Amino acid sequence: MPAPDPLMITEALSYGIAGDHDHALGLLQPIVDTGPASTYALLGALAEIASKEARDTHQPGTRFGIETEGPDGATDIDVLPPPVRFAARFTTAWANRDRDMALALFHAVAEPADRDGTDELADCITALYGMAVAVAEQTVLEHRRTRRGTA
């Protein structure tokens, strides 16, 4: 599987943290344009970032699940918009090191999107990118606090 350029992903996340999402996603587009294998690898890299805090704060081998909360308490994940639901499921599979599930989730979105010419895959990539940016932003803020001695 071709590995996407980690510097390009880091640069895209930096632009995302700065709020320039159009530029950030534009940087990631060539990875997607290369084909399904590089797109899957990109999603894996984003999921690795999105799940970093959870993986770092739990013992190796921890199995992760998905909990969703609504106004009345716990709710089913199916209430989430499909791209967000995909991002949550893909990230959870990736954090659990269940590559078979992650690949199945990818194919379940990529194949119909490619066949039907829809934006579903792009929307899923954008949702997972958003999760990775949120985690990266928190990591940067934590690093700044630690450096300043305010953690």
QUIDA-V191698 format. One record per pair of residues at least 24 apart in sequence whose ideal C-beta (glycine too) atoms are under 7 Angstrom apart, sorted by the first residue. I is the first residue (numbers start at 1). J is the second residue. D is the distance in whole Angstrom. If there is no record, write none. Layout:
# QUIDA-V191698
((I;J;D) (I;J;D))
This chain:
# QUIDA-V191698
((1;37;5) (1;40;7) (1;41;5) (2;34;7) (2;37;6) (2;38;5) (2;41;6) (3;41;6) (4;31;4) (4;38;6) (4;41;5) (4;42;5) (4;45;6) (9;45;5) (13;132;6) (13;133;6) (13;136;5) (16;129;7) (16;133;4) (17;133;6) (17;136;6) (17;137;5) (17;140;6) (25;126;7) (25;129;7) (28;129;7) (32;125;7) (36;110;6) (39;110;7) (40;103;7) (40;106;5) (43;90;6) (43;106;6) (43;125;7) (43;128;6) (44;94;6) (44;102;7) (46;128;5) (46;129;6) (46;132;4) (47;90;6) (47;91;4) (47;94;4) (47;128;6) (48;94;7) (49;132;4) (49;135;6) (49;136;6) (50;91;5) (50;128;7) (50;131;4) (50;132;5) (50;135;5) (51;91;5) (51;94;6) (51;95;4) (52;135;6) (53;135;6) (54;95;6) (55;95;6) (63;96;6) (64;92;5) (64;95;5) (64;96;6) (65;92;7) (66;92;5) (83;123;4) (83;124;5) (83;126;7) (83;127;4) (84;127;5) (86;124;4) (86;127;7) (87;124;6) (87;127;4) (87;128;4) (87;131;5) (90;128;6) (91;128;7) (91;131;6))
